[in-house]
């Protein structure tokens, strides 16, 4: 790790010094009284970009000009909110004439230019040392549809889109509380991406909010276009195989997490919302658990946690068995497996790696292709390769079974990042199994467990209800008891209020008899 | 940085090398399914093994096996010799049955040959043990019975007869010489028309086989030893012991066994054993079908009880003659009368012990419904 550290710290120093220069605020330049001066200044400031439109206006016999960037402004809005009122105006007071929702009166020309970039049209008038910036940005939102990667069977089917305004609205729609606070940031020295963190003021731990605020403010980079970029800047350990920030495109998931006292980070231009801090078990929870009844939800959760072990250790277990401890196989199965393994030329680890890589290839290939071709890849991969590879004698039937089971188990994980980490982690476990058998598996799993126990997400323990142990929280982390049993919120984000419901159906409180 | 890289490479290489030593690839091993021991010439051991192979093809899988036999000085030596004869490396981790030739157990002590089984960590301690009439090698050379290999056949044969309480449940582990104060008995196999079959059990005195019991006797013997397994069926004559008419047989299944074994030592150091069996049985087969009459049922109970008591006495007699202490009388003496035990010459004393054996039988059910 030492040499890696050296490499990366070196890089960081360079980019720091470069970024400092970028950050210097432009010097103030005031609006001149000459219309022509202003227009030419803006033109120069934007390097005569072709999409800068300057439309001359006559307003109550005053000369004026409307400047805007045609690529970010909506011409219909310009017509409706600016041109039409101006042409029909009888008043000299422009504040009354402009009917748009957001109109700013500016004397700083640099500020006006920044606003133009954000979708404002700026109105300059001859002889006035002020200008009016009217928000007429072009809004091209996709409709609020269910996210492709987080589908549920029951429950809400809306999902976040690429517009933060809409996303915030989706969150506010579900939490009608004055405690819901939005803090805005502008990130990226060049991209100037809008971002906001959302939390419940009376729930989220103030220290946590400050920590997140601090980390976001510390980031000094040119490009912070999406949450994925920001995520690596603010997470605790980028080289941990486990994701420490939950990404979701579902408003209901965000809302549920906000109500546990966590913080959500929304960004303009990306539908993925980051939720922090989270625990390991959050990645194995799906909104579906809460939309079905508690028994079914608990069953599904246990199934998913079980799938974690299958996806992580099943190929390793098989390798260890066939190369070290074959005496644990029951007799009839033993001879069957032996019969099919006998003619394979490679050691089990190579066989497994070959098959695992083939599956990963198939998955990757299937994902990149348009869906009609993608399906045929599935058929070619699953049926043709799966069968042919055995007939050729590269891989044995039991190995195909094991790898297929493992692949299915890794698909079960509701979160993509966690699925990737499990898929990655299984290779070291497999190698350990090939080297030392069961002992190797135990060592590898112990190392993973130690790492999980050590890992933190924004100062809260990552492996929370298990290490540190809090059996009370298991009823919403490992299984899902009925809602009336979940009297307290999980402790791991240290919410300000722990009690979330008062025993409705519990003994002594049951007034239904 | 270059040094760190070198450390990482060296570390990885060390890690990779040290594990491979212990590797034991399934595909390179040849697995014995059944082994047999016979006495060879000049005090050597004639070891015979059958190696089972399953070849899976697209149309299904096919069982085959090959038999190897070597003349060796000891069991471990036999393994070395076999390893020089077979294609892969020899492994007996999945061995199911160990056969002992009758001559081997009658005239030789078999325990030295079993020693290596208790040392090897991969040893098949749950492999069953049986005695064969004649040579074990002859039975293993049968190779296939129907589509099954000999090892699988004998294993399943022993398993099902264990469940029916025809033979005791014995494996290499239960035979361990540390288990003292008790004589074991082993299933006794014969080759009947070219097929291995159970013909009863072989009684041992210490490590030597001394006698055999037939199938009927072995069932009652196991009842008396308190070793009833899942089910136990007895077919006996129901009316007159001397007549044999097909209507005169009855089959009962023992539902519950109550066994009382009491070892008493009188003042003049005479050891006597009181063995009392109480059976609660279900009538499975009764061609005469008069059991709905209480009197007939009680008569039947009495006849069967007498019959079983007589047979039990005969078995005890046989055990005395064979010097076979299958009920663990010695162990009771060791624990309850240690002073006396030290003075005893057990081999001489055992046949002198008075056995008071009685079997009483009660019919609790006569039909299908229980």
Boltz contact constraints between the chains, C-beta under 6 A:
constraints:
  - contact:
      token1: [A, 2]
      token2: [B, 4]
      max_distance: 6.0
  - contact:
      token1: [A, 3]
      token2: [B, 1]
      max_distance: 6.0
  - contact:
      token1: [A, 3]
      token2: [B, 4]
      max_distance: 6.0
  - contact:
      token1: [A, 322]
      token2: [B, 26]
      max_distance: 6.0
  - contact:
      token1: [A, 323]
      token2: [B, 23]
      max_distance: 6.0
  - contact:
      token1: [A, 323]
      token2: [B, 25]
      max_distance: 6.0
  - contact:
      token1: [A, 324]
      token2: [B, 24]
      max_distance: 6.0
  - contact:
      token1: [A, 326]
      token2: [B, 26]
      max_distance: 6.0
  - contact:
      token1: [A, 327]
      token2: [B, 93]
      max_distance: 6.0
  - contact:
      token1: [A, 327]
      token2: [B, 122]
      max_distance: 6.0
  - contact:
      token1: [A, 334]
      token2: [B, 94]
      max_distance: 6.0
  - contact:
      token1: [A, 335]
      token2: [B, 54]
      max_distance: 6.0
  - contact:
      token1: [A, 336]
      token2: [B, 54]
      max_distance: 6.0
  - contact:
      token1: [A, 338]
      token2: [B, 26]
      max_distance: 6.0
  - contact:
      token1: [A, 339]
      token2: [B, 54]
      max_distance: 6.0
  - contact:
      token1: [A, 339]
      token2: [B, 55]
      max_distance: 6.0
  - contact:
      token1: [A, 339]
      token2: [B, 56]
      max_distance: 6.0
  - contact:
      token1: [A, 339]
      token2: [B, 61]
      max_distance: 6.0
  - contact:
      token1: [A, 340]
      token2: [B, 56]
      max_distance: 6.0
  - contact:
      token1: [A, 341]
      token2: [B, 26]
      max_distance: 6.0
  - contact:
      token1: [A, 341]
      token2: [B, 27]
      max_distance: 6.0
  - contact:
      token1: [A, 342]
      token2: [B, 27]
      max_distance: 6.0
  - contact:
      token1: [A, 435]
      token2: [B, 19]
      max_distance: 6.0
  - contact:
      token1: [A, 436]
      token2: [B, 19]
      max_distance: 6.0
